[in-house]
Amino acid sequence: MKTATVQAGKMLGEIISKDLIKIIKVWTKASGKAIATLPKNTAETLWGLISSKIKNPFEEAAMTDNE
């Protein structure tokens, strides 16, 4: 009985990981297409906002701590 449960658990893990990989690939492709269809200035604005948060993730938190 234990062996069957262990085998079932392994198989379930394989199924979940394969499906998760498929989901990530589809999401990545869809988001890439969505971004590609944005007007250039919108995409540049979004990229600026995202990259500023990546470069300075704690800047906003530091400002609120000092207030």
Backbone torsions as a table, in degrees:
resi	resn	phi	psi	omega
1	MET	NA	-44.9	-179.7
2	LYS	-61.0	-42.2	-178.7
3	THR	-61.8	-42.0	179.6
4	ALA	-64.0	-39.8	179.0
5	THR	-65.6	-42.7	179.0
6	VAL	-63.6	-45.1	178.9
7	GLN	-62.7	-42.2	178.7
8	ALA	-63.1	-40.2	178.1
9	GLY	-62.5	-42.6	178.1
10	LYS	-63.1	-44.5	-179.3
11	MET	-64.0	-40.8	178.7
12	LEU	-62.7	-42.2	177.8
13	GLY	-60.3	-41.4	178.6
14	GLU	-64.8	-42.9	-179.9
15	ILE	-63.0	-47.1	-178.6
16	ILE	-62.8	-43.9	-178.1
17	SER	-66.1	-38.6	178.0
18	LYS	-64.4	-44.6	179.3
19	ASP	-65.4	-39.1	179.5
20	LEU	-64.2	-41.0	177.8
21	ILE	-62.1	-42.8	178.0
22	LYS	-61.4	-44.3	-179.7
23	ILE	-61.5	-44.8	-179.5
24	ILE	-63.4	-42.2	179.3
25	LYS	-62.7	-44.6	179.9
26	VAL	-64.9	-43.4	-179.8
27	TRP	-63.5	-42.8	179.5
28	THR	-62.5	-44.9	-180.0
29	LYS	-63.6	-44.9	-179.1
30	ALA	-65.2	-41.8	-179.6
31	SER	-68.9	-35.0	176.4
32	GLY	-63.0	-42.6	178.0
33	LYS	-64.9	-40.8	-179.5
34	ALA	-63.7	-42.0	179.7
35	ILE	-67.6	-38.0	-179.2
36	ALA	-64.6	-25.9	-178.1
37	THR	-88.4	-6.7	178.1
38	LEU	-69.9	147.3	172.5
39	PRO	-59.1	147.6	-174.1
40	LYS	-54.9	-44.4	-177.6
41	ASN	-66.2	-34.0	177.4
42	THR	-67.0	-45.6	179.3
43	ALA	-61.4	-41.3	179.1
44	GLU	-64.7	-40.2	178.5
45	THR	-63.8	-47.4	178.4
46	LEU	-60.6	-44.2	-180.0
47	TRP	-61.9	-39.5	177.9
48	GLY	-61.9	-42.9	178.2
49	LEU	-64.7	-45.0	-178.9
50	ILE	-64.9	-48.2	-176.7
51	SER	-66.9	-32.5	177.6
52	SER	-66.9	-35.0	177.9
53	LYS	-71.0	-34.3	178.7
54	ILE	-69.4	-41.5	-178.6
55	LYS	-71.5	-37.8	-174.7
56	ASN	-128.6	62.5	-175.0
57	PRO	-67.3	-22.1	-176.0
58	PHE	-103.3	-1.8	-177.1
59	GLU	-59.3	-48.4	-178.8
60	GLU	-64.7	-39.9	179.8
61	ALA	-65.4	-38.2	179.7
62	ALA	-66.0	-37.3	-179.6
63	MET	-66.7	-39.6	-178.7
64	THR	-74.1	-27.8	177.6
65	ASP	-68.5	-32.5	-177.4
66	ASN	-80.7	-15.2	-176.6
67	GLU	-79.4	NA	NA
